[in-house]
Amino acid sequence: MTPPPCQLRPINLHDPSDFTEMQRQRQICGWDHEAPKIESWRNKQDEGLKGFYWVCIPDPSSGSSSSSSSSSSIATTSSSTIRAGHISLDAYSDPPDADLARADRSVLTVQTLFILPEYRGLGLGRRAMDLVEEKARTQEPKCRYLALTTLSERHFVDESPEGTGVWARTGSAPPRMGCNQWWYARRGYVFWKEEPRWTDKGLDGSEVAFYAAFMRMDVRAGVEGEGGKVVV
């Protein structure tokens, strides 16, 4: 199947339609869907630290007079495009990490990449990353490194309670799409550290830590100093 044309459209979280659709998509994602969290993202936009974008594709039914289903109409914009997902290019990280993002925009981080289930398998995640990486190279003259975090491969290959054991301990299942750390590595992102970043409640009431792999891409001709620290 030929991938549909894809573009990034800025998200305006002051617009009730965009705010509602973002909350809906985050509920489907399963992470960060509470209103205060989305409001905090809106504040970061206002501070100029968060570049937030809809991953948009043409609405194939736009030429039809028939009404669409409620679920698809929510994700359809007034310009006959479908908000198939979202992605951000940010100059901050939470918690702060100068190797992951910097307010001076020398290091930017890709966050909250999400594609709605009904639009997966179309290459939209790959295309969204292409577009964000191009923005970093061509529209962010100060950017030297593009960084990100993703679920560590330890939760797919390390048969220990802190590795693959977290799924049984929390009563959850690994992501169906597999290990994104490997996907990002194929795109040219290089792993430089791993640390616990997210927690979930275990079936026994204990706190279970999930580890993040920290990865980055050199988008200019930057160099790295000792210990993997970014030098810009």
Number of C-alpha atoms within 10 A of each C-alpha: 6 6 11 15 10 20 18 19 13 15 20 16 20 13 9 10 13 19 17 16 17 22 17 16 22 20 13 14 16 9 11 14 16 11 13 10 13 18 14 11 17 20 15 17 18 14 9 13 22 22 19 24 21 25 27 24 21 18 19 11 12 16 8 8 7 8 10 13 8 9 9 15 14 16 23 21 16 9 9 15 19 23 29 25 27 25 23 22 24 26 23 23 20 8 8 10 10 16 23 25 25 19 14 12 20 21 28 31 24 25 19 17 17 21 24 17 12 9 15 14 12 14 15 24 21 12 18 25 17 12 16 20 17 13 14 23 18 11 11 14 12 15 23 23 26 27 23 24 23 18 21 23 19 20 21 17 11 12 12 11 13 16 18 18 17 22 18 13 19 17 11 11 10 13 10 6 9 12 18 16 21 15 13 20 14 10 12 13 19 17 20 13 12 17 12 13 15 12 12 14 13 17 13 8 10 12 14 20 17 19 21 21 21 21 23 24 20 19 16 14 7 13 13 11 9 7 7 12 12 19 13 13
